[in-house]
């Protein structure tokens, strides 16, 4: 298990391979849904626990709890999972 920096958000992947791509939707522990577009590194799968700067926009490193990480573009984050789908599928 990795140590969490104080600035890191924590979440769980609730949807993988959104709209036939390798993009993911992550639900944070405080109830936000994050639309994350995969660019490189580790793939995320449903049920993965992840940490990183999730509630932002742009390129971020997202790390699974096992220490493996990847580069993702945070497209959007909000309180509605439908908005996250829409952002990744348009």
Buried (B, 14 or more C-beta within 10 A) or exposed (E): EEEEEEEBBBBBBBBBBBEEEBBBBBBBEEEBBBBBBBEEBBBBEEEBBBBBBBBEEEEBEBBBBEEBBBBBBBBBBBEEBEBBBBBBEE
